[in-house]
């Protein structure tokens, strides 16, 4: 079983279906926009974006994930990315902005900013503050054929650690993660530090938002 550096089991991500992410992005950017997808995984969001008419460059640090992506791919850590080109939209999904490490968060947003065209839009999926208040062990459901359950939830200040357990086709996988709670003031400060400016919520649950270049001149 192939597992990425962050503990993502590749086989699970090949089974997980899209969950409306591409449609959220599509509604927030111009038709046929060029999209830089940071942390693409195996293409679960990439492929629907391509089907919706977008030219997507998929970035991930896992060769095993990128082997399944049917679009232009770049293997790199997000924070290290320097393509020398800009895009109509940059996508940072999968709650990556809630990473536990402040340095990684700043590096990812800086990478997003330097690849964003002057009139472009950054699209971000995050865990809003209220998610941290309500999440508990035992929560779960199904994504397509994959059963998903959250277990071992532990809170430590602004940090929340847990294990996601997956089941499908008689197989089982698990993935541990730790994420950091960010409030709305934190979010504003983070965007400003990356020369970005908040540009509105994209979903009613405030799990998705947009930002625009905030640099002057």
Buried (B, 14 or more C-beta within 10 A) or exposed (E): EEBBEBEBBBBBBEBBEBEEBBEBBBEBBEEEBBBBBBBBBBBBBBBBBBEBEBBBBBBBBBEBBBEBBEBEBBEBBBBEBEBEEBBBBBBBBBBBBBBBEEEBBBBBBBBBBBBBBEEBBBBBBBBBBEBBEEBEEEEBEEBEEBBBBBBEBEEEEBBBBBBBBBBBEEEEBBBEBBBBBBEEEBBBEBBEEBBBBBBEEBBEEBBBBBBBBBEEE
